[in-house]
Amino acid sequence: MTDLARAQELIGYRFNDVTLLKKAFTHTSYANEHCALGHVDSNQRLEFLGDSVLSTAVSTYLFRNHPGMTEGELSRSRSIIVCEETLFEVASLFCFGDFMLFGRGEVLTGGRNKISVLADSVEAVIAAVYLDSDYYCAERFILKNLGFEERIASMTASSEQSDHKTALQEFFRDPEVHITYEIRGRTGPDHDPRFVAEVNVEKDGAVICTQTGSGRSKKAAEQEAAGVALKVLKEASS
C-alpha cells in the first residue's frame, strides 16, 4: 500500500484526484529543493483555503446547534476549536507527519514533529477535500471524519474549556483595572513544548495580583494563568 493510499484509508476519504492530497502533504522545503526538476507546488495555498473552509464549517455548526450562544460566546468557542493546538492533535491522530514530503534540511530539524507544520497540513488536507468534491462534502469530512463534531461537543460540555481570560476581565468590570499577559518561558522539544505565561492585574499603577500558568500553547498558558489569578482573587474577596 502506498503512503497516499494509506493516508486516504486513515482519513476515510477516497480522492478522485489524488494529486491534490499529494500537494497537501508537500512542504515548502520539498518544493524548493525540487523546483529545478520542474514546477512543484507546496501546500501553502491549500493551507490558506483550508483555514477558511474549516472556520466556516465550525462556525456554521456552532450557529445551528447552539442557538442560545451569544455572538461573543460563538466567537470564543470557535477560537478554542479552530486553533493550532487542536489541529496538531488531529494531525497526530491521523499520522500526517508520516506522509509529509520535506526537504532534507527540514527533516534534519524535526519537521515531521513540528506543531505548526502539522497543524498547517490539516488545513491543506481540508482544502484538498473541498477542491476534490464540494463544500458540503468537506463540511462532513471536517465534522465526522476528522472528529470536529465530537470535539465541539466535548468543549461545550466541559467547564475545563471555560474562557478564564474573559472571566477575569468581567470579574472587575472596572476600566481602571488593566490586565496584561506575558510569555515568560518555553521548554520541551518542538513537538511537545510547554509555555509559561504570567498575568498581571494592575490598578492606578499598583499591582493587585500576579500569577503564572503553563500549557502546550501560548494561549493555553495564558488561560491557565488567568484561571489561577481568578481563583486567588475570588478567595481573597470572599
N, C-alpha and C positions, 0 to 999 in steps of 0.2 A: 504494500500500500504506500503510495506517495505521501509526502508531507501534506500537500494540498487536499488530497482525498481524506486523510486522517483529520485534518482541520475541519473539513465540511461535516464529517461524521460527528465530531465533538460538538459543534455548534448547532447541529440539526438542520442545516440548510444546504441544499444542493444547487450550485450555481449553474446558470445557463452559460455564462461567460466567465470561466474560471480565471481568466487573466485579471479580472477585477480583484479577486481575492489575492492573487499574487502581488498585485500593485499595493494592496492594503498592507501587506507584510513586508514591503520594500522600504527600508530606512534610507534616509538621505545619504548616509555614508556609503552604502552599497551602490546607489545610483551614481554618486560622484566617482567612485572607483571604476565603474564600468561604462562611463559615458563615452570613452574612446572606442568602445566596441559597438556603438550605436546608441540611439536615444533610449534612455532608461528612466522612467518616471518613478519618483519616490511617492510615499503615501501622504505627503504634506497637504495637497489639495483635497484629498479624501478626508483627512482629519477636519479640515475647515467645514466641509459639508456635513460630515457625521455629527459634529458638535451641534449644529442647528437641528438636524433630524432628531437626535436624542433629546435635546431640550424641548422641542415641540411635543414629542411623544409623552414625556414625563409630565409636562405642563397640562396637556390635554387630559391625561389620566387623572391627575390630581383635581382638575376642574370638574370633571364628570363625576368622580367618585367621592368627593369631599365637599358637598355644597355648603357646609357650614363654615368652611375656612374663609377668612378674610384675605384680601389681596396680599397683605404683608405675610400672613401665615403660609399662603401658597408659595410666595417667593422664597421664604426661608426653608420650606420643605423641599422645594426643588434644588436649592443650593446645597442642601445636605446630601441629596441623592446624586445630583449631577456634579460630582467633584472628582478630583484626581485620585483620591484615596479609594473611592468606590470603583472607579474604572480600573485601577490597578488590581483590586481584588477580583474583578471579573476576568481580566486578562490572565491572572494567575490560575484561576479556576479552570480555564479552558486551555492552559499551556501555550498561550500566544507567543511567549518568548522562544519556544522551540521552533516556531515556524518563520520567525523574522529573518530577513536577509540583511546582513550587516556587512560593512566594510571591515577589513582586518583590524584597523585601529579601534573601532567601536567594540569589536568582540573582546579585544585585549583589555579594554577599560570597563568591562562588565555590562555591556549594553543590553544583554538578554535579561538582566535583573533590575534595570533602572525603572523607577516608578513612573517618571514622566514619559519614557519611551513606550512602556507597556500600556499606560493609560491612553496615549495617543493612538495606539494600534486598535483599541476597541472602537474609537470614533471612526477610524478608517474602515474597519470591517462593516460597521453600521452603514456607512456611506456606500460601500460596495454592494451590500444587500439592496439598498434603496435604488441604486442605479441599475441593478440586475432585475429588479421587479417593479415595485411602486411604493408609495408612502405607506399604504395600509399594511402591506406585507412587512415592510421594515418596522412598522409600529408593533406588529405581532411578534416579530423577531426580538425586538428590544424587551418587550414586556414578558414574553413567555420563554423564548429560547435562552436569552441572557439573564433571565431571572429578576428583571427590574420590578415587575409587579409584586413579587414576594418581598423584595427589599423595601418597597414603598409601604407595604402593609406592616412590615416589621417596624419600620421607622415611625409610622403614625401611631402604632400601638404601644410603643416603648417610651417611657419617661426619660430613659437614658439619652435619648436623642433631643431633649429639650434645648432650646436656644438660651444658654446661660448668659451670653453677652447681652442679648436684648433684655432678659430678666434683670440683669444687674443695672442696666440703664434705667429701666422702669421702676426699680426699687427706690430711686431717689426722686425722679421727676422734678429735678432742680437744675435750671440752666447754668447755675454757678458751679455745679459739680462737673469735673472733667475726668473722663476715663480714657486711659491710653494703654496700648499694648506694645510690647517689645519682645522680639525673639532673643533670648539670652544664650542659647547654645544649641548644638546639634551633635549627636553621637550616633554610632552604628554605621553599618555599610549602606551603600546606595539602595540596595533592595529592601532594607529594613531599618530606616532611620528613626531616630527619636529626637523630637524638638522640645525645647524648654522655653516657655513663654512667661513673661511677667506682666501682671496688670497693676496699674497704679491708679488709685482713686484720689483726686485732689479737689479741694475747695478753698478758694481765696489763697492759693499758693501753699496751703498746708496739706500734707499727705494724710488722708484718712485711713487708707488701707493699701497694703502691698502684698500680693500673693503670687505664687507661681503654679504652673501646671505643665504637664508633658503630654505628648501624643505623637502618632506616626506622621502627622502633617502639622503645618504651622497653624492651620485653622483649628484642628483638634486640640492642640496645646493651648491656644487662646481660650477655647471653650472651657477646658478643664480649669484653667486659672480663674476665669470668671465665675465658674461654679463654686470653687473653693472660697473666693472672696465673698460671694453672695451668702454662703453658709456662715462664714465668720461674722459678717455684718448683721445677719438676722439674729444670730445668737447673742451678739452684743446689745442689740436693741430690745430683746425680749426680757 
